[in-house]
Amino acid sequence: MQAAKDSFYMALRDRLTALNPARTIVVDGETRPGIVVRENAEPQYAAIRPEVFYLDWGEVQVAESTRPILSLQCEILYASDGWSGSGVDRGRALAEMDDELVRISMPPHTPMLDYRSSPSVALGSNVFWTMPVIKIGRGVSEAQRDRGAASARLEHVARLRIYFFLPEVNA
């Protein structure tokens, strides 16, 4: 299962780098593409920061067949405080991230690779996924609005499901 997770993440990361090389995060002084798998992140980088995509893994389902196919829920969270400092352009910033997410999700497949070694090893199958369903997330609450918090962060969450075969085990 880890190979499928890694392959999906690496495909999105590489596509994001090609599409928008300016979308980055600095981790331990190193600039990286702005996409983080929260289960792999150190605690200080797992909290949602604006203008970065965060992947969370969910439930696993198995479809019985001659070779079982597995599916894995994925949520991609992202947020914006806006670019201008006033927060009035948060919607535009999130719309740009929505567009980027849709673009890096296409085509909805990638080869499944084992990244435990370098170079990575092809496992002879693909990981494929549904297109993300984007839900408009939290914004300014009434209490925040009453206190004049017009620049509160806006968040979106996208849900999709990845599919893959377990790699063959050579006995």
For each residue, the residues with C-beta under 8 A, 3 or more apart:
1: 4 5 60 70 72 164 166
2: 5 6
3: 6 7 112 113 114 115 123 164 167
4: 1 7 8 70 72 112 127 162 164
5: 1 2 8 9 37 57 72 162
6: 2 3 9 10 113 114 115
7: 3 4 10 11 110 111 112 113 115 127
8: 4 5 11 12 74 110 127 129 162
9: 5 6 12 13 35 37 55
10: 6 7 13 14 110 113 115
11: 7 8 14 15 110 127
12: 8 9 15 16 35 53 55 104 105
13: 9 10 16 17 33 35
14: 10 11 17 18 33
15: 11 12 18 19 103 104
16: 12 13 19 20 23 33 34 35 53 100 104
17: 13 14 20 21 33
18: 14 15 21
19: 15 16 100 103 104
20: 16 17 23 100
21: 17 18 24
22:
23: 16 20 33 34 51 52 100
24: 21 31 32 33 34
25: 31 32 33 34 36 45 49 52
26: 29 30 31 32
27: 30 32 42 45
28:
29: 26
30: 26 27
31: 24 25 26
32: 24 25 26 27
33: 13 14 16 17 23 24 25
34: 16 23 24 25 51 52 53
35: 9 12 13 16 52 53 54 55
36: 25 40 41 45 46 52 53 54 55
37: 5 9 40 41 54 55
38: 41 46 54 55 56
39: 56 57
40: 36 37
41: 36 37 38 45 46
42: 27 45 46
43: 46 47
44: 47
45: 25 27 36 41 42 49
46: 36 38 41 42 43 54
47: 43 44
48: 52 54 77 78 79 155
49: 25 45 52 79
50: 79 80 81 153
51: 23 34 78 79 80 93 97
52: 23 25 34 35 36 48 49 78
53: 12 16 34 35 36 76 77 78 97 101
54: 35 36 37 38 46 48 76 77 78
55: 9 12 35 36 37 38 74 75 76
56: 38 39 74 75 76 77
57: 5 39 72 73 74
58: 72 73 74 75
59: 72 73
60: 1 70 71 72 73
61: 70 71 72
62: 68 69 70 71
63: 68 69 70 71
64: 68
65: 68 69
66:
67: 165 166
68: 62 63 64 65 165 166
69: 62 63 65 163 164 165
70: 1 4 60 61 62 63 163 164 165 166
71: 60 61 62 63 161 162 163 164
72: 1 4 5 57 58 59 60 61 161 162 164
73: 57 58 59 60 159 161
74: 8 55 56 57 58 129 159 160 161 162
75: 55 56 58 157 158 159
76: 53 54 55 56 101 132 157 158 159 160
77: 48 53 54 56 137 155 156 157
78: 48 51 52 53 54 94 97 101 155 156 158
79: 48 49 50 51 94 137 153 154 155 156
80: 50 51 83 90 93 94 97 153 154
81: 50 87 90 151 153
82: 85 86 87 88 89 90 93 151
83: 80 89 92 93
84: 87 88 89
85: 82 151
86: 82 89 150 151
87: 81 82 84 90 150 151 152
88: 82 84 150 151
89: 82 83 84 86 92 93
90: 80 81 82 87 93 94 151 153 154
91: 94 95 154
92: 83 89 95 96
93: 51 80 82 83 89 90 96 97
94: 78 79 80 90 91 97 98 154 156
95: 91 92 98 99
96: 92 93 99 100
97: 51 53 78 80 93 94 100 101 156
98: 94 95 101 102 134 156
99: 95 96 102 103
100: 16 19 20 23 96 97 103 104
101: 53 76 78 97 98 104 105 132 134 158
102: 98 99 105 106 131 132
103: 15 19 99 100 106
104: 12 15 16 19 100 101
105: 12 101 102 108 129 131 132 160
106: 102 103 131
107:
108: 105 128 129 130 131
109: 126 127 128 129
110: 7 8 10 11 126 127 128
111: 7 122 123 125 126 127
112: 3 4 7 122 123 124 125 126 127 164 165 167
113: 3 6 7 10 120 121 122 123
114: 3 6 117 120 121 123 167
115: 3 6 7 10 120
116:
117: 114 120 121
118:
119:
120: 113 114 115 117
121: 113 114 117
122: 111 112 113
123: 3 111 112 113 114 167
124: 112 167 168
125: 111 112 164 165 167
126: 109 110 111 112 164
127: 4 7 8 11 109 110 111 112 162 163 164
128: 108 109 110 162 163 164
129: 8 74 105 108 109 160 161 162 163
130: 108 133 160 161
131: 102 105 106 108 160
132: 76 101 102 105 158 159 160
133: 130 158 159 160
134: 98 101 156 157 158
135: 156 157 158 159
136: 156
137: 77 79 154 155 156 157
138: 141 153 154 155
139: 152 154 155
140: 144 145 149 150 152
141: 138 144 145 152
142: 145 146
143: 146 147
144: 140 141 147 149 152
145: 140 141 142 148 149 150
146: 142 143
147: 143 144
148: 145
149: 140 144 145 152
150: 86 87 88 140 145
151: 81 82 85 86 87 88 90
152: 87 139 140 141 144 149
153: 50 79 80 81 90 138
154: 79 80 90 91 94 137 138 139
155: 48 77 78 79 137 138 139
156: 77 78 79 94 97 98 134 135 136 137
157: 75 76 77 134 135 137
158: 75 76 78 101 132 133 134 135
159: 73 74 75 76 132 133 135
160: 74 76 105 129 130 131 132 133
161: 71 72 73 74 129 130
162: 4 5 8 71 72 74 127 128 129
163: 69 70 71 127 128 129
164: 1 3 4 69 70 71 72 112 125 126 127 128
165: 67 68 69 70 112 125
166: 1 67 68 70
167: 3 112 114 123 124 125
168: 124
169:
170:
171:
